[in-house]
Amino acid sequence: MNGVMIQGTSSDSGKSFIATALCRVLADMGLRACPFKSQNMSNNSCVTADGLEMGRAQGVQAEAARLEPQAFMNPILLKPRKDTSSEIVLMGKVFDAPCDKNYYKDFTLSTGIKAVREALKHIAEGFDLIVCEGAGSPAEVNLNAHEIVNMRVAKEAQLPVVLVSDVDRGGAVASIVGTLELLGEDRKRVKGIIFNKFRGDMSLFKDAVEFTEKYTGVKVLGVMPWLADVVIEAEDVLSVNWLRGGDSADSDITIGAVKFPRISNHTDIEAFRFETDVRVKEIDAGTDFGSLDAIVLPGTKSTVLDMKYLLDSGLADKIRSFGKKGGFVYGLCGGYQMMGSQIIDSGFRDNGQFPCMEGLGLLPTATVFADEKTTCQSRGVTVHPAIEPPISVCGYEIHFGETVISENHKGFEQLFELNGKPDGVSDDGLCLAGSYLHNAFHNDKFRNVWLNKIRQAKGLPKRAPADSSKAKDEAYDALAAAFLRNIDMEYLLNDIMKLTLPKRKS
């Protein structure tokens, strides 16, 4: 196949960041470059137009490549439930077997590799080239016999490999050398190296680059600087971007976000980074809630177990008190389920331990888990009387639970009408609210209404909505520009990918 595979010396080395940059660069050249990651392990996912689930990172890369995200771009998604087991999403749908200790024995080299080959064939037939991303490190010798995400995929697709190493965490040169030493015969497939996340004077790293090239015999394509002002939605919680909002000294509003042990779709909260007067901080039981203006409860892979975390840690009591005193609390999907009175999982769809768990009791709702998983893109409108005129919204849903509003819900109103069905609930002033709509806050006008309610409560003037779509596209352009400034594109395209670099206008 035409294209390249981006592998890393470790998780969070910046593979997704580099792949995203390359997708935008190639799209700007007029090429249909398809992002691809055969197997993703993350609870951060998105839903395609046809209702299939895939890894968020490939959704972001598709957006950077100006393509519609499709499930074949990430045929296998593993969503961790606990330390020893994950849900398998195969070609966008839940697979009826768990990812546990038998996964590598029973799945990867049978069902898994078949799905990968089908996806690669589809991409080869429908796109100009592929930008393929690996996972973790290709030097995990204990996994190499059964892995289907690094060198096995590079060989299946006959792709050259570019190895990425994180300078910021230290030991970048050693990690490159060590990785190459452990690759054995696969080492010859590595055609280039990128050092990523460098802070400071680039000239200070010149000796490291020269040593690496001389010692390994592999071309260093360049050194990518730490791009503090370029924020791309993170693949997983290792690189969460919550703290990239306004500085504490300049921020009028502070939002506390709970980082659940099993957090999912944390990028719902990243929309607040577009607001210059808003700061997001991670909170726990030791947080001074007096410094908070609002709390957001994000999604989770296990509502029941993460609700137990809130109860056991003391966070539940602090959140209840905050909400009952008039504080703003918003629940997204699993967080919405927790805000009700109880969570019922008698069939152990959500967890394997507790058939029922008390909720925060902030909303007049209860949630029951069923076997059928809802995955769909959602469009609709606000129907809450506090939002006038009504606002169009869009996003997506991923959930097993079904939430019902109690008959005694005085003071609370439906929040959205999505795909012709009711969703969400809020009190009269939008202080206590929740919904299944992921990306609710990525809707600029809805985010603006909610934030303006907080601003009003603090005696601050209202603000106009920030343009998140424009900001995201500008971030892709800035990332691509940084890639072109710092990476030897001519070598990458001509010598590694065997493409011809168009002549640039002088």
Secondary structure, 3 states (H helix, E strand, C coil): CCEEEEEECCCCCCHHHHHHHHHHHHHHCCCCEEEECCEEECCCEEECCCCCEEEHHHHHHHHHCCCCCCHHHCCEEEEEEECCEEEEEECCEECCCCECCCHHHHCHHHHHHHHHHHHHHHHHHHCCEEEEECCCCCCCCCCCCCCCCCHHHHHHHCCCEEEEEECCCCCHHHHHHHHHHHCHHHHHHEEEEEEEEECCCHHHHHHHHHHHHHHHCCCEEEEEECCCCCCCCCCCHHHCCHHHCCCCCCCCEEEEEECCCCEECHHHHHHHHHCCCEEEEEECCCCCHHHCCEEEECEECCHHHHHHHHHHHCHHHHHHHHHHCCCEEEEECHHHHHCCCEEECCCCCCCCCCCEEECCCCCCEEEEEEEEEEEEEEEEEECCCCCCCCCEEEEEEEEEEEEEECCCCCCEEEEEEECCEEEEEEECCCCEEEECCECHHHCHHHHHHHHHHHHHHCCCCCCCCCCHHHHHHHHHHHHHHHHHHHECHHHHHHHHCCCCCCCCCC
